[in-house]
Amino acid sequence: MLQPLFLTIVFTLIFGTFAKIPTEGLPPLLFYNSGLIIWSYFSGCFNGNASTFVANAGIYQKVYYPRLINPLANCISGLFGFSIQVIFFCSYYFIYKFFIPVDEPFGFTWVIALFPLLVLLAAALGLGLGLWMSVLTAKYRDFSQITGFLAQALMYATPIIYPLSEVPEKYRFWASLNPMAPIVEAFRFGFLGKGSFSAPLLLYSFLVATVLLLCGMYLFKQTEKKVVDYI
């Protein structure tokens, strides 16, 4: 709960108050928090699984069990924190909706019905990328040093601080190639009615997540056979 809340406050002060980056008429607190909670879940799945083999080396060397249980358990347990963040976001939502005057109206749209799909896509992307990184860190320990940097770079490449509509037209297509961008935009559009919803881009995110996850699972299964030699 604290990490996205803290980042929301920081983003509100720096980017909303000082830099004055547009938030499509939304209160900055709602705008940033709506993107950060879905991003935090993705980031948790990715960072938590990036060092699976190294973190569980002691267990892997003593007991055999399906190694994929650890990454899956990490994604499932992350749903608990995500649920708490959603509850707090809804409390902010209703405070602004009914008690604090805003410049432009906002509200739920039909895209909110896709909420379970958006969470599933974020989990699949985080798990897929995490499995890839876990294979790399098992063989090459130095890759563990870039996991945090990679996650941070991906965050700034995702429309969390800024709306996708503010990206210059000639760069918007390239920004949309980030598979988390359509998910964050659709999440924000579903809850707040601002942002954008694109079925083709969500389909693209689904295809990327599927490929990353299936390939990551295959590489993970191949690596687990020799993981004791690596770690």
Phi, psi and omega in degrees: 000320189289322184298305179295328179294316179297315179296323178300315179296317179297313180297321180298317181288314186280306186273329180275316184273312186270308182282339178057043175287130183301144177238029178058034178081359180275152170302131183307323180301316179289319182299307183291319183293325180297326177278325186288327184289321178286326177293319181299323178293314176302313182297322178296320178295320181288304183296322182292334182257352185295335181239036184303311183295317181291317183293329183252021184303318182299319180287317182299329182281348184247323187231139175260133171201163180303113186295338182293346179299322183297309178298320180295319180296323179297317179293321181290317180294332178295339179294334179294309178296322178298319180297320178296319179297321179295320179299316179293322177299318179296327177292319175298319182303310184288330176296313179289328183291322190243345186236338182243121180296139178234160182290320182233142179290154177215163181178174180294150172235173182298340181295342178298338177295340178272007183308311179299323179294319180296319178295318179297319178295317178298319179295317181295319178295314180296318179293315180300311179294324179295321178294317176302312183292327179295324177294317180293318182289334177292323182271323183231100187300331183297339180294338179294338181285338184259359182300311180296319179296318180297317179297320180292319178296320179294325180296316181287342176273357180253141182290071176256313179282330184229151174283151180299331180294340180274351176287132179307143186307320184288343178253352187296323179299316181292324177295327181287344179288344172291114187297342178278341182299310179297329181291313179296316180297316180293323178299313180294320180294323180293319183273327189241350180074010177240157184105212181214154175230126180226112179298317178299321180290325175293323175297320176300315178299321179297316180294317179297315180298320180296313180297313180299319183290313181295315178294320179297318178296320179297311180296323178298315180295322178292322182287325184297338179291334182239015189299327181296326178291327182283321188252000000 
